[in-house]
Amino acid sequence: MATGQAPYFYRFKHGTMQGTVISDGILPLGEPSASFLGTSKEEVGQMLTSNFLDPSNVVLEQNILVVNTGSHLVLFDTGMGQSKIFGPTTGQMMHNLEVAGIDPASIDAILCTHAHCDHVWGIMADDGQRNFPNAQIYISQADFEFWTDEAKLTMTEPGYMKPFVEGARKNLLPNRDRIVFFKDGEEFLPGIQAMSAPGHTVGHTMFLLTSDGQTMAAIGDTTHHHVLLLEKPLMEFAYDTDPQQSAQTRYRVLDMLAAERMPMIAYHFPWPGIGHIAKQGEGFRYFPAPMVMQELPG
């Protein structure tokens, strides 16, 4: 039996921009009701079963977007790095950049939706070297200050706080001189606008990419699951800093995407995470975009 798979990257066009989705590998969360809160274990299990998904283990993708704007080569988030706290399947970004023909030294901008482990821990290698030596790093000031706060290293609740802060400090503080803070609504790179989407973290930000009259949203962790948090967008998620604010933000953003029929890419949706959102009942439904596998024009 053959065991190999196709390379874990996917290219697409967005106006005059070229996007490449690079995987950092799957991220299993385990028993679903431990992460998706505010409803019963039975209901969460039934929602997954009804959508032909494993009711015993939620598995998220990590869809890292690379955008060539023509003037910049921009990386959106950086995955788990070499940490295996979520198991052995993460940490594939650097390999998949290589198979996609993207030189890490050619990345000149890293955009961080927020400072959680699966988004910034790939900035630095474990040997202390920068994975992207020529990149300016863009993040919200609120998230930078929250997740690099030394005082939080003594917090015991939530249980993930200390390792998340340690990892953020390891990856962000050595790069303080190359970090730029963007403002809500600011077009801080040509065709790329920051849009505040707080709740998952204090400074969680999504990005609007506009090219040739077309706009696409890179929504980061505004929603983690294409079924659970769309059918029930006000459900709470265990890794949210402010679960209630996150739920309200999620509903607002999903409603905007549906009303404007705006294409989007979600960091944790099924590979490669590109598609549309539509209203369905009291919630929403995700429609994945067909993958186009023909060679793209240069």
Secondary structure, DSSP 8 states (H G I E B T S, - for coil): -------SEEEEEETTEEEEEEE---EEEESGGGTEESS-HHHHHHHHHHTT--TT-EEE--EEEEEE-SS-EEEE--TTTT--TT-TT---HHHHHHHTT--GGG--EEE-S--SHHHHTTSB-TTS-BSSTT-EEEE-HHHHHHHT-GGGGG--SSTTHHHHHHHHHHHHGGGGGGEEE--TT-EEETTEEEEE--SSSTT-EEEEEEETTEEEEE-TTS-S-TTHHHHSTT-EETT-SSHHHHHHHHHHHHHHHHHHT--EE-TTSSTT-EEEEEEETTEEEEEE-----S----
